[in-house]
Amino acid sequence: MTDVNQETAQKLKNYIEKIERLEDDKAELMRGIKDVFDEAKAVGFDAKIMKQVIKLRKMKREEYLEQEHILATYLNALGME
């Protein structure tokens, strides 16, 4: 293995530690999101549907309309609409 000078090793260590801190932050945020879904579920909302709504809200209108059209086409082809 190639020897790495002290400055390079320290830079690498700093990057690794920064990523680890961000991963911890991400895990904390994910727990917070789960808590909100649990709270919404406790008062009668459907978390699965809420996740779909969030996904749809992130889409551009044209993309959403195209997906709705394709879904309707597939459902019609399967005799489900």
ChimeraX attribute file (.defattr): number of C-alpha atoms within 10 A of each C-alpha:
attribute: neighborCount
match mode: 1-to-1
recipient: residues
	/A:1	3
	/A:2	4
	/A:3	6
	/A:4	9
	/A:5	8
	/A:6	9
	/A:7	9
	/A:8	10
	/A:9	12
	/A:10	12
	/A:11	11
	/A:12	12
	/A:13	12
	/A:14	12
	/A:15	12
	/A:16	12
	/A:17	12
	/A:18	12
	/A:19	12
	/A:20	12
	/A:21	12
	/A:22	12
	/A:23	12
	/A:24	12
	/A:25	12
	/A:26	12
	/A:27	12
	/A:28	12
	/A:29	12
	/A:30	12
	/A:31	12
	/A:32	12
	/A:33	12
	/A:34	13
	/A:35	12
	/A:36	13
	/A:37	17
	/A:38	15
	/A:39	13
	/A:40	14
	/A:41	14
	/A:42	11
	/A:43	8
	/A:44	9
	/A:45	13
	/A:46	13
	/A:47	17
	/A:48	10
	/A:49	10
	/A:50	14
	/A:51	12
	/A:52	10
	/A:53	11
	/A:54	10
	/A:55	11
	/A:56	14
	/A:57	11
	/A:58	9
	/A:59	11
	/A:60	9
	/A:61	11
	/A:62	9
	/A:63	11
	/A:64	15
	/A:65	12
	/A:66	11
	/A:67	13
	/A:68	12
	/A:69	12
	/A:70	12
	/A:71	12
	/A:72	14
	/A:73	14
	/A:74	13
	/A:75	12
	/A:76	11
	/A:77	10
	/A:78	9
	/A:79	8
	/A:80	9
	/A:81	9
